[in-house]
Amino acid sequence: MKKTKVKTYHIPSFLLEAIELEVELEDIGQRIDAARLKMEKIKSDRQVHENLHIVPSLFKLLIHKCYPKEANSPLMEKALKGVHKREFKNIEELRDFIAAILFSIYFSEGKDKVFDLENPDFYDDEKCQALFDQEIYIPENWLDQLIRCLVMQDAKEDMILHNLTPEWMWPKCFKLLLELYSMTKESINQKNK
């Protein structure tokens, strides 16, 4: 095997500095990207946190406007008491709360009575199970959209909720949808002033 001799050349210091600066710039770029991602996460978490505080109060107002008789019943007073102070941990918990309130109102009378608004201890598990077996429940995507409607107060979001509303819910939530449209109209009027 033949030995090859490698010549060493003198590398000028400005080239070494340029290489070091390139490495440093790449490191700074990576740290800036990481900081940008962290900032986006913080903004997203802040928005979720704000929603967890705004939505319960707006929802309570919506219930009082749409279902005043039901809202003043012992069951609803107990359920809605201190809702504006309640600390929801996440959107799922808020969604479950909203679903429980609406389901209690929607199924508090008639042949499908599951809850009694005058008696907070009344609950008919068999009728509730029968409703679920018939696929009569408030869908998660509908609840998520309701939350978006309360936060954004935008006509496009209201129409999406309108389109997501299951057929069985229409007679029960019609007042709620109309009130959402009114809230959106008020919001638009205030923005245009």
C-alpha angles and dihedrals in degrees: 000000000000119000116229121207116218116211117223118219129202109250112213115240093237089062091051089050090049091052091048091049091050091053090046092049091050090051091048090048091053092049091048090051091049091048090049091052091047091050092050090051091049091050090049092048090048091052092050090048091051090048091052088058101037101043099057092054093046090046092051090050090049092052092049091050097043101035107023095158093049093043091058094051120108093249095052095040089055093046096045097040110120093356091141089059096043116112110225110197097207145350092268091060091048090048091052091050093051091046092051092051095047094043090051091052096042095049102038098102142028129038092318093055108154098157134035113217091203095049113048090190095059116103128153106207095182094056091045091053090047089055092051090048088056088050091248105148137112107268119233093232089055091051092047089051091048088054090050090050092052092048100042102029090204126151092225090056090048090054091050089054089047090055093045094053111114117231095247091056098055098087091042101046102032092105090049093053091048091051090050089054089050092050090050091049091051090048092051092048091052092049091051094053 
